[in-house]
Amino acid sequence: MSEKAAMVTIPEQGSGPEAEPPDPGPTVLRDCADAETHVGSVCFKHGPPRLLGVELEWLLHRPPEPRSAPDAAALAAALGPHAPPGLSPNSPAAPLPSGSTVTVEPGGQVELASPPSPDLATLLQAVTADTAALHERLAAAGLHPTPRATDPVRPPRRILQLPRYDAMEESFDRRGPYGRSAMCSTAAVQVCLDPGEPCDLGARWAALHALGPVLLAAFANSPTLHGRHTGWKSSRWVCWQSADPARTAPPPAADAGGADPTRAWARRVLDTPVLAVRRPGRWLVPRGITFAEWVRGALPEPPTTADLEYHITTLFPPVRPHGHLEVRYVDAQPGRRWALPVAVLVALMSDPATVDQVRAVCAPAAGRWTSGARHGLSDRVLARAAGSVFELALRRLPAVGAPQWVVDDLADMHEHQVLRGRCPADDPDLPGGPTS
């Protein structure tokens, strides 16, 4: 938005105390220091950790026709009143019975976003109910969730024709084919946690990044993509990391474990190239211009705070600050096992002493993101760390109110997979498994 467009004409107002000043609109940014300050204010909402959330994504298929993908009209009809406006413009976008909302990703993946919950039991109960309601609607239309985190058969095909996805595709295509696969052929479990008080933020941020390679490996669930075995346990991770590393890569070790993640994240936001400049009638997709360079005048019209907030949504690192901390490194899981990474993360981030233990047991596995994605728990360093992490989580689950079925499922995974150096990608009983 230009400076001129950001200005408003002030209408006549009443003079009484009830009169409210008009909204001045987004602020034009002309200084990188102001932009960094704004990043910190919108990305980190401090306070005691109180709320939890999760976003679940599923690739869909029709069992008799594995290569058949739903088109936009069929998916909109299946979702009915829960369809998002981007898929069905006249939809009321009604929440599911327990309050979760439904969105759709570019390739037709369906996403459920839970309401913020005060505790793990409430979260799991709401999401379990809403997942059942959502899958029942989809099943009535012949659509079923794929148990893997990447599409094992079909090539990427975008069904949503929206300016955001047009811009992402144009930008990603400059680097190669991985962006289309990431957008259209992957699914994840994304866990949302409060950042915590300023004095605890650095430790919580460091612990979530220390856990990254370990949980990436333990929950890796995407060994096949587009009809072939890729040689990676998490092909989803490879797609996103190859699409645009400036946007998706883990932070350097100093930033992942630093005491002041707010400043490090603000620098990263400003140093990342702008994916899209939203303007009426046409979105621009500039080449290689960082947001800091935009602030300094690299584009004809200066950016506003609204432009900056949108730019933040085009970064997809393993842990993304969104007011809350959005953990993005876990592959989608089969059946009800989506609850296990949620429970593990909630348990391990439940108190400062546990956070410190997490950092200690994960320290030997620091930075092993690529090995975790390629080898899963065949990497012995990651396997040892995962064994300790799962034991710690199991000990903490009663304190965070985990229901018994979650405790049992996690104990089963610990015994039959983690302690044996295996991950879901090694399961031959799932489509796309090692013997498929």
Buried (B, 14 or more C-beta within 10 A) or exposed (E): BEEEBBEEEEEEEEEEEEEEEEEEBBBBBEEBEBBBEBBBEBBBEBEEBEBBBBBBBBBBBBEEEBEBBBEBEBBBEBBBEBBBEBBBEEBEBEBBEBBBBBBBBBBBBBBBBBBBBEBBBBBBBBBBBBBBBBBEBBEEBBBBBBBBBBBBBBBBBBBBEEEBBBBBBBBBBEEEBBBBBBBBBBBBBBBBBBBBEEEBBBBBBBBBBBBBBBBBBBBBBBBBBBEEBBEBBBBBBBBBBBBBEBBBBBBEEEBBBBEBBBBBBBBBBBEBBBBBBBEEEEBEBBEEBBBBBBBBEBBEBBBBBBBBBBBBEBBBBBBBBBBBBBBBBBBBBBEBBBBBBBBBBBBBBBBBEBBEBBBEBBEEBBBBBBBBBBBBBBBEBBBBBBBBBBBBBBEBBEEBBBBEEBBEBBEEBBEEBBBEBBBBBBBEEBBBBEEE
